[in-house]
């Protein structure tokens, strides 16, 4: 988290200050972007594990009924894995909160 903060101060803050009419670039936007980058790997890995742990019968059944790949993802896989996906987001936010403290 110290490295992320240093990169934010040396790269992101000057970049944001170029687009602001007043101020130095030290803003909530810079902190939000850095925390989002920090939690992205956590949320992604847990979400991938949640989707891969679903039984193949769900996927194959949806395909057998004539659904496309995106229809299967949207109407079958995401609702089935929704509790695990929400858990991934909560764990990522808890990590961001802990890092910010």
N, C-alpha and C positions, 0 to 999 in steps of 0.2 A: 504493500500500500504506500510505502514511502517513495518507492520508485515511480509509481503512478502519479503521486502528488508532485514529484519533482518534474516529471514530463509535462504535467498539466501547467505548472508555473512557467516552464521555459518555452513550451511550444503553443499550448492551447490558449493561455491567457493573452499573449501578444496577438495571436490570430483573431481572437474575439474583439480585442481593443481596436483593431483596424476597422471593424464594422460598426462599432458603437460611436455615436456622435459625441458623447461625453463619458468620462470615466476611464478607468485603467484596464478594464477587462476582468477584474476580479469580481465574479458574479456567481449567482446561483446556477446559471447556465453552464459554466465551466465545471463546477462541482458535480452537477447532474450528469454531464457527459462522461466524466471520469468514473463516477460510481456505476454508470450503466456499462461502461467497458469492463469494469472490474467484475461485475456479477454475470456478465454474458456467458463466460465459460461454464459457470456453475449451473445456470438455468438450462443451457444447451445440453450439457451432458446428462443431467437428470431427466430432461424431457425426452432425449433420445432413448435412454434406458426404459422409460415408461412406455414409449411407443413400440419398442422392440419386444417388450415383455408380453404384449397382447398375443392371444392365440392366433395362429394362422387361419383357423376356421372362420374368424370374423372377416378377414380380408378375402379369402377364397369364396365365402358365401356371397359377399357383396359383388364380387366379379361374376359369379355364376348367375346372379340375378340381372346382369347386364349393366351394372354401374361402371362408370369410368374410374380412372385412378383418382382424380380429384374429388369426384362424388363419394368415393369410398373413404378418402381421408376426411372430408368435411362431415359426412353424415354417419359414419360408422366408427372410425378410429379415434377421432378427437373426442366425441362424446364418451366413448368407452374409457379413454385415458384421462378424462378431465380432472378427476381428483388428484391424480399423480402430477399432472401438468400444473395445477394450482399449487401443489406442494412445492414443486420446483421453483415457482415464482416467489412463494413465501420464504423458502430457504435462501434464495438469492437476495431478497430484500433484507432478511435478517443479517446476512453477511455484510451487505452494504451499510446497514445501520451500525453494526459492530465495528466496521472499519472506520466509519465516520466519527465514532466516539473516540 
